[in-house]
Amino acid sequence: MYVLYYCSAELEIMGRSSKDKRDIYYRLAKEEGWRARSAFKLLQLDEEFNLFAGVNRAVDLCAAPGSWSQVLSRKLRCREEKSDSGEEVKIVAVDLQAMAPLPGVTQIQGDITKVSTAEEIVRHFEGRPADLVVCDGAPDVTGLHDVDEYIQAQLLLAALNITTHVLKPGGTFVAKIFRGKDVTLLYSQLKIFFSGVTCAKPRSSRNSSIEAFVVCQNYHPPEGYVPNMSNPLLDHSYDVDFNQLEGPNRIIVPFLACGDLSAFDSDRTYPLQLEAGKEYQYTPPTQPPISPPYQQACHLRKNNLLSKEESSNSGPQQSGEQTKAD
Ligand SMILES: C[S@@+](CC[C@H](N)C(=O)[O-])C[C@H]1O[C@@H](n2cnc3c(N)ncnc32)[C@H](O)[C@@H]1O
């Protein structure tokens, strides 16, 4: 008779490696030292659109845990070292959450929907505008698709609003977008400010997800436009179906799959041994989030306090006693 026995550490490693097997970009991110698999999305967008050419000042909105900032830092600072143009590279990263430091990246912990955040970004550039603004912002999803799409749209418009405060004419804006039913309205808003708007889907973004990225090129605001954070751009009238608009009001933007199409498919499972003869070695995450919103839940679970909280919360209702959960 064989007895299967695994110690908890082994079980943990097995769990971890099965995630590595399921998500090839997650695994590659750790092996290449990126803080999140999202790094590949920006790298693949750059392959298609050459986003970093001539960029010295960049803003990364909704940046935590920081893999897009890492890409910007590595790409822009490496070019700065090679060139003798004398232009200093400046990267400003903004997020609600704190982020571990990165070389050459100035961090602002703030809300991108606030005008004070826009002002702080502008201050960092000493009045000189940015060449590139990127935003991988995502709200905590609720699972209610209409609500999630609406909140995501609001975040994108907040990013666009901030962009109108900091981007130079001719500059580029890249942002995550959910291709939901009102996406045409968002395209129309973006077309007001940029002559080129493309919806792009990097290979590392799962096909099963409605996530894509708008790449907005050649910023040229309408004449006389004064950036104003208090203007809600998504001024929605719910009895208009924006996808049914005709003629010049109908906005359709090109859709492009990007990244090397022979690259890994983010929806597939890959074997752990990709190179013949090489032993699989588990790699821990490069930089776990330093203060994630789920921290308290992890603490409660690790210390087996979840069930106690549950029973202590239900206790007073049954017994009428007062208890205090910590
Ligand atoms: C998908 S993560 C970004 C990942 C990041 N691009 C990377 O590569 O590491 C989305 C981020 O959006 C941030 N976020 C959501 N709403 C925000 C807001 N109003 N202001 C600033 N950041 C926000 C979240 O805190 C979260 O860190």
The ligand as a MOL file (V3000), in Angstrom:
LIG
                    3D

  0  0  0     0  0            999 V3000
M  V30 BEGIN CTAB
M  V30 COUNTS 27 29 0 0 0
M  V30 BEGIN ATOM
M  V30 1 C -4.5680 46.6300 -12.5840 0
M  V30 2 S -3.8830 47.6220 -11.3030 0 CHG=1
M  V30 3 C -2.5820 48.4430 -12.1550 0
M  V30 4 C -1.4090 47.5450 -12.4460 0
M  V30 5 C -0.1880 48.3210 -12.8550 0
M  V30 6 N -0.3510 48.9150 -14.1720 0
M  V30 7 C 1.0420 47.4380 -12.9100 0
M  V30 8 O 1.4930 47.1520 -14.0030 0
M  V30 9 O 1.5540 47.0580 -11.8490 0 CHG=-1
M  V30 10 C -5.0940 48.8760 -11.1210 0
M  V30 11 C -4.7280 49.9560 -10.1320 0
M  V30 12 O -5.6740 51.0230 -10.2670 0
M  V30 13 C -5.6530 51.7140 -9.0240 0
M  V30 14 N -6.7820 52.6820 -8.9530 0
M  V30 15 C -8.1070 52.4060 -9.0400 0
M  V30 16 N -8.8180 53.5580 -8.9020 0
M  V30 17 C -7.9250 54.5740 -8.7350 0
M  V30 18 C -8.0600 55.9960 -8.5460 0
M  V30 19 N -9.2440 56.5980 -8.4920 0
M  V30 20 N -6.9250 56.7370 -8.4030 0
M  V30 21 C -5.7050 56.1290 -8.4280 0
M  V30 22 N -5.5260 54.7950 -8.6120 0
M  V30 23 C -6.6230 54.0190 -8.7630 0
M  V30 24 C -5.7380 50.5830 -8.0250 0
M  V30 25 O -5.3030 51.0200 -6.7530 0
M  V30 26 C -4.7900 49.5400 -8.6620 0
M  V30 27 O -3.5120 49.6070 -8.0920 0
M  V30 END ATOM
M  V30 BEGIN BOND
M  V30 1 1 1 2
M  V30 2 1 2 3
M  V30 3 1 2 10
M  V30 4 1 3 4
M  V30 5 1 4 5
M  V30 6 1 5 6
M  V30 7 1 5 7
M  V30 8 2 7 8
M  V30 9 1 7 9
M  V30 10 1 10 11
M  V30 11 1 11 12
M  V30 12 1 11 26
M  V30 13 1 12 13
M  V30 14 1 13 14
M  V30 15 1 13 24
M  V30 16 1 14 15
M  V30 17 1 14 23
M  V30 18 2 15 16
M  V30 19 1 16 17
M  V30 20 1 17 18
M  V30 21 2 17 23
M  V30 22 1 18 19
M  V30 23 2 18 20
M  V30 24 1 20 21
M  V30 25 2 21 22
M  V30 26 1 22 23
M  V30 27 1 24 25
M  V30 28 1 24 26
M  V30 29 1 26 27
M  V30 END BOND
M  V30 END CTAB
M  END
